[in-house]
Structures are given as C-alpha cells and as structure tokens.
Amino acid sequence: MARSARSLTGAAQLLALLYAVTLLVLVTLLAVLVVSSPVVVSSLTRMTQPSYILPEEGSMLERSIEVAALTADFVRLGNQEAEMIELYRQDEAAGLESIGHLLDVRDVFITVWYVAGLSAVLVVIGAASAHFLRAEEWMRLALRVAAVLCRSVPVVLGLIVALAFGPLFTFFHRVFFPQGNWQFPSDSYLIQTFPEPFWISATALILVLVALGGVSLYGVSRLASPLASRRLPAPSDAC
C-alpha cells in the first residue's frame, strides 16, 4: 500500500530531496540548451541588436544575426569551427582573445551536455525504481519539491537580475572563466553582437522556461495522485 509523505522515513525524504534537486538541474540545463540554440539566439539578436560593427554588404542586422547563429552553433555543438575562427580573426579589436574565449565557452557547454545527460539518466532510474517499488507517495513528494524549487529559484534569480545584473554577470564569468579572458573592448565583435540587453533577455527566457518546467512537474505530481489511489488494494471483508 502506498504510504503518505509524512510516513516516509528520513532517508526516503532525503532521497526525494536529492531527486528533486536533480530534476531542477536537468530542467535548468535543458532550458540553457534551448535558449542557446541558433534559432533562439538569432531571435534574441534580432530583438536586442539593432546594428552590427562590420560594414559589409547587405543588411547589418541580418549580418549580426548570421554571426550570432554561427557563434551559438559552435559553442553549443562544436559546429563550423573553421568558419568561426575565420570570422573572428577579422576582429581587429580582440580577434584572438575572442576565439580563445569562445573555445572556453565550448568547453563549458561540453560539461553542460554531460551533466544534463547524467541528470536525465538519474531521473529515469529514480522514476523506474519508484514504479517497480510502488513508491508513488515518494515520487509525488519528489515531484512537488522539484516543482517548488523550479518555481522559486527563478523568482529569486529574477530579482537579482533585475536589481544587480552587472555583478551577477561578473560573478558568473569569474566562476566559469577564472582565466580572465572574458573582457573585451566595446568595439569588439563579441560585445557588438551580444550586448547587455541580449544577456538580460536570454537570462530572463531561461528563468521563464525553468518556471514553466516547475508548473509541469506540479501537474505531473497531481496526476500521480489518482494513479496511486487506483493501485491501492481493496479492503478485505475478512474478519
């Protein structure tokens, strides 16, 4: 018979918390991967980048969108490396520095893919174990905690972004790029292509997707309630 969440042991509740944190990590990384896709990056560039530094033929905005998509494709999947290097070599302000930074960003995304894959495996193993052990209440508790985390963390981070985006941006880069090659002149390709409004919009979109993931997890936990009750054995008439 399924047990209520209060009847779960301390160890079971701790495992539920760890499972919920794993779900939070997975949802967050999936949101990052979605927002960093060339399609989304191109859309954000169109919204936040009115012009581009390179005085080449055609629309400067379209050129900016093309460069942004190429850069996103490289750092996210490692595609078009030769084209990326050739493009940023034309940057007289910070060409080699930009290439070095983008290679570092690519390394970070490799880690993102690995951690997302590992998190997905752990989530599947946890769900399968809960199914075979008939631990419906444990799964409901884990899903509800994950839903709370996925909805509350974006609120907290959203307030920080609104009040102190600059310090948060600096802290992020110092943590993930301690070598310090993430600062560029204002006329460099990277700064011109990805201005501050781009990063604010991208961060906001990631937080919204995580919050929507929390809403979805809460919905799944609600659906698990009738499923759990259906699996309860009927009371025996025997004395």
Summary of the structure (lengths in Angstrom):
residues: 239
radius of gyration: 22.9
end to end distance: 19.2
largest distance: 89.3
contacts: 702
relative contact order: 0.17
helix: 78%
strand: 0%
